[in-house]
Amino acid sequence: MKPSVSRRVLGLSVPEWALVGITMIWGGTFLVVHTAMQHSGPWFFVGFRFLAAGLFAVAVFWRSLRGMTWRELGAGAAIGAAIYGGYGLQTAGLQTIDSSTSAFMTAFYVPLVPLLQWLVLRKPPRALTLLGAGLAFVGLLLVAGIGSRGVQLGTGEILTLISTLPIAGEIILISLFGGRFDVSRLTVVQLLTASVLGFATMPVAGERIPAFDPVWLFAGLGMGLASGLIQLTMNWAQRSVSATRATIIYTGEPVWAGVVGRIAGERIPPLAILGAGLIIAGTLLSELQPRRRDGGTAEDPDPGGIETAATEAGESAPRAGA
């Protein structure tokens, strides 16, 4: 049933408040993962959290799994591989950088999506998208830290920056496959694929199963359940909330991560705060739709662009939080 939008609280509908709520949860996940990295290796944690998320998805969607085709399996595996790369590198980066820094750097994937579509799919982005991407890139440099020798990038910053590429690739793959196959089947396959690849990377990275610790256990289970809760909430709320409106709400994710990190004792330099603001501004700018003279929005020349991808991502994949 389509959620009602007639009731509004402080200017937002109930579905919009639901999206605000899960965005706050996303922001908090960065600190949870950062804390878990003190007790577990990144690839084990990625495997464990997506195993929990995958089993949760199986419990919810098990009736839809009958009749799965090889094409659905392949599409879900491709998306899952992108999730594995994005979240795996992001998690590895959280071993050495603060949760708030990771969140703001990860937000760069939003304006990066239309640029990759331009490169891979030959779909030119709008002028505002290019301007927003440039603004976000300047902000990214400030968050990374500009010193007398230029940008000071440590291992954590480099891994996090690289992680934005597979995260953007995930969105593009969802835009290609989300409307062609059963969403619930794709969700189960992609989550379990990310789990298998995470565990498989452990011996390659020289990582061992960590000693039992309730921190990584409850963090992994909590992250898995949070992914499932976020998934279901997005599926419900985005039936009545436009993609643009939803994406603007999602832009608050790194802001909430910064708030949570600050409460936990993290300190962000003033220059990095300025950079974080530029990243958020660039992300918002890349989502703006120019108004036509008749009052409507100008048609996006990219029919499979960021808005389409954002809508379908909300229906078939967790967001890019930690």
C-alpha positions in Angstrom: 0.0 0.0 0.0 1.3 3.4 -0.9 2.1 5.4 2.3 -0.1 8.4 3.0 1.6 11.8 2.6 -1.4 13.9 3.7 -0.2 14.2 7.3 2.8 16.5 7.8 4.9 17.2 10.8 7.1 20.3 10.7 6.7 20.4 6.9 7.7 16.8 6.3 5.4 13.9 5.5 5.5 10.7 7.6 7.5 8.8 4.8 9.9 11.7 4.6 10.5 11.5 8.3 11.1 7.8 8.0 13.8 8.5 5.4 15.3 11.1 7.8 15.3 8.4 10.5 17.2 5.8 8.4 19.6 8.5 7.2 20.5 9.2 10.9 21.1 5.4 11.3 23.4 5.4 8.2 25.4 8.3 9.7 25.9 6.2 12.9 27.0 3.1 11.1 30.4 4.7 10.3 31.3 5.0 13.9 30.0 1.4 14.6 32.3 0.0 11.8 35.2 2.2 13.0 34.8 0.8 16.5 34.5 -2.8 15.2 37.8 -2.4 13.3 39.6 -2.3 16.6 38.4 -5.9 17.2 38.2 -7.5 13.7 39.8 -7.4 10.3 37.9 -5.5 7.6 37.3 -8.4 5.2 36.0 -10.8 7.9 33.7 -8.0 9.1 32.4 -7.4 5.6 31.7 -11.1 5.1 30.0 -11.4 8.5 27.8 -8.3 8.2 26.6 -9.1 4.7 26.0 -12.7 5.7 23.7 -11.4 8.5 22.0 -9.0 6.0 21.6 -11.7 3.4 20.0 -14.2 5.9 17.7 -11.4 7.0 16.7 -10.8 3.3 16.2 -14.6 2.8 13.9 -14.7 5.8 11.8 -11.8 4.4 11.9 -12.7 0.7 12.1 -16.5 0.7 8.9 -17.0 -1.1 10.2 -14.9 -4.0 13.3 -17.0 -4.5 11.6 -19.8 -6.3 12.1 -19.7 -10.0 15.2 -17.6 -9.9 16.9 -17.4 -13.3 20.6 -17.5 -14.2 20.3 -14.0 -15.5 19.0 -12.8 -12.2 21.7 -14.7 -10.4 24.4 -13.0 -12.7 22.9 -9.5 -12.3 22.7 -9.9 -8.5 26.3 -11.2 -8.4 27.6 -8.3 -10.4 25.9 -5.8 -8.0 27.2 -7.8 -5.1 30.7 -7.6 -6.4 30.5 -3.8 -6.5 29.1 -3.7 -3.0 31.9 -5.9 -1.8 34.5 -3.6 -3.4 32.9 -0.4 -2.1 32.2 -1.5 1.4 35.3 -3.6 1.7 37.7 -0.7 0.8 35.6 1.7 2.9 35.8 -0.7 5.9 39.5 -1.1 5.4 39.9 2.6 5.4 38.0 3.0 8.6 40.9 1.2 10.4 43.0 4.3 10.2 40.7 7.3 9.7 37.8 8.8 11.7 34.2 7.8 10.9 33.3 11.4 10.1 36.1 11.8 7.6 35.1 8.5 5.9 31.5 9.6 5.7 32.3 12.9 4.0 34.8 11.3 1.5 32.3 8.5 0.7 29.6 11.1 -0.2 31.7 11.9 -3.3 30.2 8.9 -5.0 26.9 10.8 -5.7 28.3 13.3 -8.2 30.7 10.6 -9.5 27.9 8.4 -10.8 26.8 10.6 -13.7 30.5 11.1 -14.6 31.0 7.4 -14.8 27.8 7.0 -16.9 29.3 9.6 -19.3 32.5 7.6 -19.5 31.0 4.1 -19.7 27.5 4.5 -21.1 28.2 7.7 -23.2 25.4 9.5 -21.4 26.4 13.2 -21.0 25.6 14.8 -17.6 23.9 18.1 -17.2 25.9 21.3 -16.6 24.8 21.5 -13.0 26.0 17.9 -12.4 29.5 18.8 -13.7 29.6 21.9 -11.5 28.4 19.9 -8.5 31.1 17.3 -9.1 33.8 20.0 -9.3 32.6 21.6 -6.1 32.5 18.2 -4.4 36.0 17.4 -5.6 37.4 20.6 -4.1 35.7 19.7 -0.9 37.2 16.3 -1.0 40.7 17.8 -1.2 40.0 19.9 1.8 38.7 16.9 3.8 41.7 14.9 2.8 43.9 17.7 4.2 46.0 20.2 2.2 49.4 20.8 3.6 52.6 22.6 2.5 53.4 19.5 0.4 50.0 19.3 -1.2 47.2 16.9 -0.3 48.2 14.6 2.6 46.6 11.2 1.8 47.2 8.3 4.1 46.3 4.7 3.5 42.8 5.1 4.9 42.0 8.2 2.8 43.3 6.5 -0.3 41.2 3.3 0.3 38.1 5.4 1.0 38.6 7.5 -2.1 39.0 4.4 -4.2 35.9 2.9 -2.6 33.7 5.6 -4.2 34.3 4.0 -7.6 32.7 0.6 -6.9 30.0 2.3 -4.9 29.2 4.5 -7.9 29.4 1.4 -10.1 26.9 -0.3 -7.8 24.4 2.5 -8.5 25.0 2.3 -12.2 24.5 -1.5 -12.2 21.3 -1.1 -10.2 20.1 1.4 -12.8 20.7 -1.2 -15.5 19.3 -4.3 -13.8 16.9 -3.0 -11.2 13.9 -2.7 -13.6 14.6 -5.9 -15.5 14.6 -8.5 -12.7 12.8 -9.3 -9.5 14.0 -6.9 -6.8 13.8 -9.3 -3.9 15.9 -11.9 -5.7 18.5 -9.3 -6.7 18.7 -8.2 -3.1 19.3 -11.7 -1.6 21.9 -12.6 -4.3 23.9 -9.3 -4.0 24.1 -9.4 -0.2 25.2 -13.0 -0.1 27.7 -12.4 -3.0 29.3 -9.6 -1.0 29.5 -11.9 2.0 31.2 -14.7 0.1 33.7 -12.4 -1.6 34.5 -10.7 1.7 35.3 -14.1 3.4 37.2 -15.2 0.3 39.5 -12.1 0.4 40.7 -12.9 4.0 43.4 -15.4 3.0 44.5 -13.2 0.1 44.9 -10.2 2.5 46.6 -12.4 5.1 43.7 -11.9 7.5 42.6 -14.5 10.0 39.3 -15.1 11.8 39.4 -12.8 14.8 39.2 -14.0 18.3 35.7 -14.0 19.6 34.7 -10.5 20.8 31.1 -9.3 21.5 32.0 -6.0 19.8 32.4 -7.4 16.3 29.6 -9.9 16.9 27.0 -7.4 17.9 28.3 -4.8 15.5 28.1 -7.2 12.6 24.6 -8.4 13.5 23.4 -4.9 14.1 24.8 -3.8 10.8 23.0 -6.7 9.0 19.7 -6.0 10.7 20.1 -2.2 10.1 20.6 -2.9 6.4 17.4 -4.9 6.3 15.5 -2.3 8.2 16.8 0.4 5.9 15.9 -1.6 2.9 12.3 -2.2 3.9 11.8 1.4 5.0 13.1 2.8 1.7 10.9 0.4 -0.2 7.9 1.7 1.7 8.7 5.4 1.8 10.0 5.9 -1.8 6.6 4.9 -3.1 5.5 8.4 -2.3 8.7 10.4 -2.0 10.3 11.6 -5.2 13.9 10.5 -6.1 15.1 14.1 -5.9 13.5 14.7 -2.5 14.8 11.4 -1.2 18.4 12.1 -2.4 18.4 15.5 -0.7 17.4 13.8 2.5 20.1 11.2 2.0 22.7 14.0 1.7 22.4 14.4 5.4 24.1 11.1 6.0 27.7 12.5 6.4 26.3 15.3 8.5 24.8 12.8 11.0 28.1 10.9 10.8 29.9 14.1 11.8 27.5 14.7 14.6 27.9 11.2 16.0 31.6 11.3 15.6 31.8 14.6 17.4 29.8 13.2 20.3 32.2 10.3 20.4 35.1 12.7 20.7 36.3 13.0 17.1 37.7 16.4 16.1 37.4 17.8 12.6 39.8 20.6 11.6 38.1 23.8 10.4 39.4 23.4 6.8 38.0 19.9 6.7 34.6 21.2 7.9 34.7 23.7 5.0 35.5 20.8 2.6 32.6 18.7 4.1 30.3 21.6 3.4 31.5 21.8 -0.2 30.9 18.1 -0.7 27.4 18.4 0.5 26.8 21.5 -1.6 28.2 19.8 -4.6 26.0 16.7 -4.0 22.9 18.9 -3.7 23.8 20.9 -6.8 24.3 17.8 -8.9 20.7 16.8 -8.0 19.0 20.1 -8.9 16.6 20.0 -11.8 16.3 23.3 -13.7 12.7 24.7 -14.0 11.2 25.0 -17.4 9.1 28.1 -18.3 5.9 26.0 -18.0 6.8 25.3 -14.3 8.0 21.7 -14.8 11.5 20.4 -14.5 13.8 20.2 -17.5 14.1 16.8 -18.9 17.3 15.0 -17.9 19.2 14.0 -21.0 20.3 10.9 -19.1 17.3 8.7 -18.8 19.2 6.2 -16.7 20.9 8.9 -14.7 21.4 9.6 -11.1 17.7 10.0 -10.3 16.7 6.8 -11.9 19.6 5.1 -10.3 18.7 6.6 -6.9 15.1 5.4 -7.1 16.1 1.9 -8.1 18.9 1.8 -5.6 16.4 2.6 -2.9 14.4 -0.4 -4.1 17.1 -3.0 -4.4 20.2 -2.1 -2.4 21.4 -0.7 0.9 22.9 2.8 0.7 26.5 3.7 0.7 26.9 4.2 4.5 29.6 2.3 6.2 
